[in-house]
């Protein structure tokens, strides 16, 4: 089994670098990733043979990756650094139940790391959850900051171009949360206390965030709302009101997010805000077409530590298509995509993502694999061959 896993993983060996230095560092991280994956798959195989993880759901392993060809330009000037073939995402995810009422979830990103010392920084989340009843849940660890909105809620590898706010929020932080879900399962209210996304602005001081979050599904409408207090200086908080709205009508989906920010409550009205909207339609179970627009206005009340600089007013518009070659509604293991966006306006942050007159083209492939399920199928196939021989 070890040899089979090794041959399988060798076929995955690629340049994992996206935003990191190349050369020997790249290959070093390739080797580390391969060693870790081999160990996990071997352990998964042993559990699959015994049937242990089926009974206890202790170990679910997923590997996901997205590869893109990018073409970016500003006012017609091609960006060499931002273009070419890229490994945008290469993630390992583990989930499971370790005891009655205790579950865990871990997602590790590998394509951004330069050294082993950055391993923890590239851990998106590592969370333990205790559910004393079906209604209550208590979680602690590295978590996603609970901010409302559908653009923010979706997995990064399922997004192609985003608002300037999305590109600047430091959304994975250490913290704890408690949530209550109604008996119907339609509504959940959550309170979270965590490190502030602005914590890195002053390494000698700890800044905190306090987030109140509501998700609710009623008929064709689903809401993701939040009220957030993000500390950026001693005794000072940047406040968010985020209202995420989704409407589903058959295979058509409309998402509209409204977000306002500011250190004072009076600043929350039309001074520093973002609007994100996307319409998508699934055609014949295999093809999803979408159109998207975002608008960011950063007023004088903006907290510079957020990465959003006063004077910025930028709009992104674009669209794209996704194709799922494996077919079948709900099967998203393999995806081909093409998307294009163009920016209007100005960004006063010279390091900003949405730059005026900027264009963005991406064409790529995304795949996901359930490792345990794949190993089980491989074991069953080998066992069947042996039975046929004898």
N, C-alpha and C positions, 0 to 999 in steps of 0.2 A: 504494500500500500504506500509506503514511503516513497518508493521509486516512481509509482504512478503519479503521486502528488508533485514530486519534484519535476517530472516531465511536463505536467500541466502548468506549473508555475513558471518554468523556463520560457514557455510560450508567451507569458505576460511581460517579460522583461523589456522595458522601454526607457526612454528618457523621461524621468519623473519631474524634471525641472519646469517650472512655470515662471515664478518670480524670484528665483534664487540663482546663485552662481552655478556655472557649469563645470564640466571636466571631472576631476576625481571626486569632487563632492557629490555629483550626481550619481556616479556608480556606487559610491559608498552607501548612499541612501537606498539605491536599488537593492544592494545586497542585504541591507538591514530589513527592508520590506519583505524580501523574498524569504529570509530566514523566519521572520515572524509569521508570515502566511503559511509556510510549510508546517510550522509547529501547530498552528491553529487547525489546519486541515487534518493533520495527523490525529490530533486530539478529537476532532469532530468525527473522524472515521471510527475511532475506537468507541465513542459514545453511540454512534449510529449502529454499530454491530451489536452492541449490548441492548439497544433500545432504551437506554437510560434517559436521554434527553427528550424522548417522546413522552415519557411518563411525567417528567418533572419540568420540562421546558426550560432547562437550566442554561442551554447554550445554543443560541441562534446566531449564525455568522453571515454577514453580507459583505460583499465587495462591490463597489460601484466606481465607475470611471467615466470621464467625459473628455474627448479629444476634439479640438477645434482647429480649423484654419481661419485665422483672423486677418482682416484688412481694415486698418484704421488710418484716418487722415484728418487733418485740420486745415480747412480752407483750401482743400485740394492738394496739400503737401502730405505725402505718404509718411507714416510713422513706421520706421524699421523696427524699433524696439517693441511696438505694440502689435506687430503683424507677424504672420508666419504660422507654422504649425505649433500648437501649444497643448500641453496636458493641463487642462483647466482644473480638473478635480480628479483625485485618486483617494478614495475613502475606504476605511475599514469600519464596519459597524457590528457591535455585539449587543445582544439583548437577551434577557432571560429572567427566570424566577429562581432565586437562590434558597428561598424558604417560604413557608406559608405567609402570605401577605407582603412579602418583600420581593421587589423586582429591581433590575438594574438596566441601564442603557449607556453605551459608550460609542462615540464616533470619533475616529482619528483621521486627520487629514495628512497625507504624506507628500503631496506635490509641492508644498511651500517650504518645507524645512531645510535649513542649511546645516544644522549640527544637532547632535543628540540633546544638547542643552535646551533646544527649542521644542523638544518633544511635547512638553506640557502646554506650551503656547499654541501648538497646533492640535490640541485636543479640543474639539468643538464642544463636546459635553461628556461628562462622566458622572452619572446621577444614580443615587439609590432612592427608591420610593417605597414607603410603607403605607398600606391601605388597611386600616383597622376595620372599616366597613366598606360597603359598595359605594357609599356617598363621599367619604372623606379620603384624602390622600395627602401625605406629607413627604416632601422631597428635599434632598440636600446634595450638594456637590457642585461641579461646574455645570451651569445651566444656560439655557437661552433666556436672555432678558425678555420678559413678557410685555411686549409692546404690541398694540393693536395694528391691524391692517393686513390685507391679503398679500401684498407684494412682500412685506417683511416676513410673513408666516411661511411662505413657500420655501422649499429647499433651494439653496443657491444654484445647484447644478440643473435645476429646472427653469432657471431664468437666464435670459440672454442680454438684456439691457435694462437698467433700473434707474430710479430717481437718484439725485445727488445725495439725498438723505441716506438712502439704502447703502450707498457706496462709502459712507463715512461712519456709520454707527458701529461701535465695537460691541457686538451683540452677545458674545459668550463670556460669562462672568461667574465667579464663585458666589454661591448664595444658597438660600433655602426658601421653600414655598409651602403653603398650605392651601388646599382647594376643596370646594364642596360642589358635588354634582347632584342634580335633582334626580328623583326616582325614575323619571321618564328618560333621563340621559340627554335631554335637549339643552340644558343650561348648566354652565359651570362658572363659578366665581372663584377667583384665585387671588391670593395676596403673596407677594414675593419681596424679600429683602436680600440685597446682593451688593457686590461691589459696583460702583458707578462706572459707566463706560468712559468717564473722564478721569478715572483714577490714575492713569499714566501721566497726567499733566504735572503731578507733584509726587515724586517717588517716596518722599519722606512723610506723607500724610495719607491716611486712608479715607477715601470718599465712598459714599454709599448711595444706593438707589432703592426707592420704595415704589412698588408697582401694584396697582389694583387692576384686575383684568376680568373681562366677562366675554364668554363665547356662548352664543345661543342660536339654535336652529329651529325655525318655525315655518313649515311649509317650504316654499321655494326660496326663502330668505335665510341667510346665515350671517350673524354679526360677530366681529372680532374687535371689541372696544377696550380701551385702556386709559387710565389716568396715571401718569408717571412723574416721579420726582427724582431727578438726576443731579446729585451734588457735584459742583464744579469748583467750589471754594469753601473755606470754613463757614458754615452757616448759610450757604447760598445754594439754591437749587434751580436747575433748568426744568421747567414743567412742560409735559407733553399732554395733549389730548389727541388720541388717535382713534378714528372711527373707520373700521373696515366693514364694507358691505358687499355681500355676494348674492346674486340672484341667478337661479338655475331654472331653465325652461327646456326640458328634454336634453338635447345635446348642445344647447347654447348656454354659455355662462358669461355673466357680466360682473366684473369686480370693480368697485369704486372705493378708494381710500382717501380720507380727509385727515390731515394731521396739522396741528398748530402747536408752536413751541414758544417759550419765552420765560425769563426768570421772574417776571411779574405777571399776575393774572391779566392785567390790562393789555399785556403784550400778546396775549393769545388770540387777539382779533385782528387778522389780516396784516400782520407785520412780518411774521416769520412762519411760513407754512409750506406744505407740500400737498399736491393732489396727484394721485396715480389712478389710472383707469385702464382696464383691459377687457376686450370682448373676444371670446373664442368660440369656435364651432367645430364639433367633431363630425367628420364626414365618413360614412360607411365604416365606422369602427376603427379605421386605420390611419386616417389623415386628420390632423387638427390644424386649423388655420386661425390666426389671431392678429389683432391690431391693438397697439398699446400706445399710450401717451402719458408723460409725467411732466409736472410743472413744479419747480422749486423757486420760491421767493424768500430771500434771506434779508431780513430788515435790520435796522440798527440795534435791535434788542438781542441779536443772535449771540450765543456764547461761542467764542472763537475755538475753545477747546473741543467743540463738537466737530470741527473740520469744515463747518459751513460758515463762510465769511460774509459779513455785511456787504450789501451791494450786489450780490449774486441774484440773477433772475434768468433762469434757463429752462427751456422746454425741450423735451425729447419726444420724437414721434417715430413710429416704425411699425413693423409687423413681421410675420414670418409663417413658416409652415413646419409641422412635425409629422413624421411618418413612422408608423410602428409596423415593421415588416413581419413580425411574428403573428400578427393578426389577433382577432378576438378582442372584444370590448373588455377593458380592464387589464390586458396584458401589456405592461410597459417595460419589460425587461430589456428590450433593444429599441433604440430610437435614433432616427436620422433627423437633423434639423437644418434649417437655413433661416436667417433672420437679418434684418437691416434696420438701422436707426439713424436719424439725423438730428443735430442739436441746433436750436435757435437761441439767441440771447448771449449773455455774458456770465462768466464765472470768475469772481475776483480771487479765488484760490488758484494759484498757478499750478498746484499739484492736484487740482480737482479732476474728476472723471468726466463729467459732462461739460465739455468745452464748447463755446460758441463756434458754429460752422464746422463742428466735428462730425464725421461720419463713421459708422461702425458696421462691419459686415462679418458675420460668422456662419460657417458651414461645418457641421461636425457630427460625431457619433457618441451616443451615450449607451452604456450597458450596465446592467445590474445582475448579480448572481447570488443565489442563496446557496452558500457553500455546503451546509449540512445536507440539504436536499440533493445537491449535485453528487455528494459523496455517497449518499444512500442509494441513488440510482446506479452509480458506478458499482457499488458492492452487489446490488441485486443483479446487475448485468453479468458480473463475473461469476456469481453463484449459479445463475441460470446456465451459463456456458459449461460450468463444471458438472451440473446435473445432466446436461445433454450428453456429455462425454461418457458418463457412467450409466 
